């Protein structure tokens, strides 16, 4: 998967938008929540392998980290609620898409 394909998946979420609150090196994707916006995905630029950080249910986060070495605690994020995933092929594109939807739904409070 390329960064463009990954970004298309993230921006396909309803009302998702790209922002740069941490500078041009990190693409931050937000969703509207009430009168505010919350991050649900972060993609650093110029990282190899490509990676994405996503919000995750704490129990699922621990399970994924134990099953896949390409899934780690969120880099510079709350380690309990965020995972950073290296796109090395260990997780399928469909699994990545499902985790993007999961993150988006958590931020919006959809279970």
Secondary structure, 3 states (H helix, E strand, C coil): CCHHHHHHHHHCCCCCEEECCCCCCEEEEEEEECCEEEEEEEEECCCCCCEEEEECCHHHHHHHHHHCCCEEECCCCCCCCEEEEECCCCCCHHHHHHHHHHHHHHHHCCC
